Amino acid sequence: MAEALDPILPGRVEALTRQVLTEASLRGFGLATAESCTGGLLASLLTDVPGASHAFDRGFVVYTDAAKAELLGVDRALLKTHGAVSEPVARAMAEGALRRSAAEIALSITGWAEGAPGHPAGLVHFASARRSHPTTHRVECFGDIGRARLRIGCLEASLEMMLQRMAG
């Protein structure tokens, strides 16, 4: 059971977290995260389970374009052309986290918690990079459900992607 985050987690998210950490431990896979709109919540969750958090290698919280470029090596031209909340940037974030870690699998999250003109609230791009495998992408349109519910939805989607990546 997650310790600090347990009071706010739906049962499905907690179960997925245990599955991800157990599977990563069994396979000897390290995990890394590159997070924007979740602000490190996935990394916090993956380190909150006693006895299983050793599967987590590191996390990058990259809220700004500058942080994405500096910490993950995301090309600034890619950010300018496609915007931070896009498939190409999500893929570059995951690949950058993989390059800058000892992990086998890296998961990135970039999205809009709140809407603005041209930026629909709840649009989130996820990408998962695995060594010697092509990077995968997933997009979710959660809608204008609020920051807290969006972050929980992002956790669930991210954990599902990590499980899929471990399988192949």
N, C-alpha and C positions, 0 to 999 in steps of 0.2 A: 504494500500500500504506500502511495506517495505520502510524504509527511506534511510539508508546509502547504502544498497545493490541494491536498485531499478535500478540504471543505468546499472548494469551488468546482471540483471536477465531476462531470457526469460519469457514471459507472463505465460506460463504453470507452471513454478516453483513458481511464485508469487501466482497464483491461488491455487496451491496445498498447499502452506504454509498457506494461509487463511483458506482453508478447514480443514487442520490438526488442527490449533489453535482453530477454531470455534468448531469443533467436540470435541476436548479435553476439552474445556471450558464447553460445554453443558453436557458432561458426567462426569465432575469433575475429569478428568484424568490429573495427572502431567506427564510431559515428561522429559526424560533424554537422553543424548547422550554420546557415547564413540567413539572418532574419532582419527584416525591415519592420513591417507593420505589427509584428508580434513582439518586438522589443526584447527578445531573448527569452520569451516564455517557454518555447519548445526546449531550449537548452536547460532552463531551470527545471522543467518537468523531467527530462532525461537524467538529471542528477539528483532527483528528489526521492528515488526509490532505493532504500537501503539494500546493500548487497548486490545490486545489479548495475549501479551507475558506472562501474569501471569500464563499461563498453563505450562510454562517451569520451571522445578525444578532446574536442574543443568546439566553441561557438563564436560566431562573429555577429555582433549587432551593428548593422550598417544602415542606419536610418537615413542618412543623407547621400546624395550622389557622390560627394567627395569621399565619404567613408567607403562606399562601394568600390570606387576607383582605387583608393589608397590601400585598403585592407585586403581586397579580393582581386584586384587587378582588372576590374571591369573597365573596358575601353570607354573613355569619356565620349567619344563619337557615337558609340552605341547608345549610351544614355541620352545624348542629345537627339539622336535620330528617332529612337523608339520610345523614350521615356522610361523612367525607373520601374513603372508598373507595366511590364510587357513580357512576352515569352522570351525574346532574345536576352533580356537582362536577367530574368530568372535563371535561364540556362547558364549564363556567364557567371552569375553569383555561385551557383552550385559547383560549377567547374573550378572556380577560383578557390572556394573553400576546400575542395578536394586537393588541389595543388598545394595549398598552404597548410595541410594537415597530414597526419599519419593515418587518417581514416580510410576505410574501404568504401564507405557511402557518405555522401554529403547531400543535405536537403536544404533548398532555399525557399524563402517566402517573401513575396513583395506584393503589396496591395494598397487599396484605398479603404480605410475604415470609414471615412466621411467623404461625402460627395462634393464635387466642385464642377464647374462647367467643363464638359469633356472627360470628366473622371467620375464614373458612377460609383456610388458608395457600395462597398462590399465586393468589388472586383479584386480577385487575388490570383496571382500566378505562382505556381509551385514548380520546382524542378528538382530532379534527383540525379546526381552523378555517381557512378560507380566505376571503380578502376577497371579498365579493359572492357567497358560496356558503353553503349551509346547513352547519352543523357536523355531522360524522359521529362515530359512536361504535363502539367495538369492545370486547368483554369477552373475557378469556381466563381459564381456570381451569387454571393450570399444575400445581396440586397442591403437595404438600409436597416440593419438589425441592431446597430449599436456596437461600440468598440469591444465591450466585454464578450458579447455573444459571437462576434466575428472572430475574436482571438481563440475562443474555444472551438469554433468550427475549423479554424486553421490548424489547431492541434490535431483534431481528428483526421483531417485530410492528409496532413504531413505524416502521421503515424501509419496510415494506410499505405501511403507511397513507400515508406521505408520498408514495410513488410513485403510489399511487392518486389522491391529492388533486391531484397535478400533472397527471394525465391528465384530470381533470374535476371 
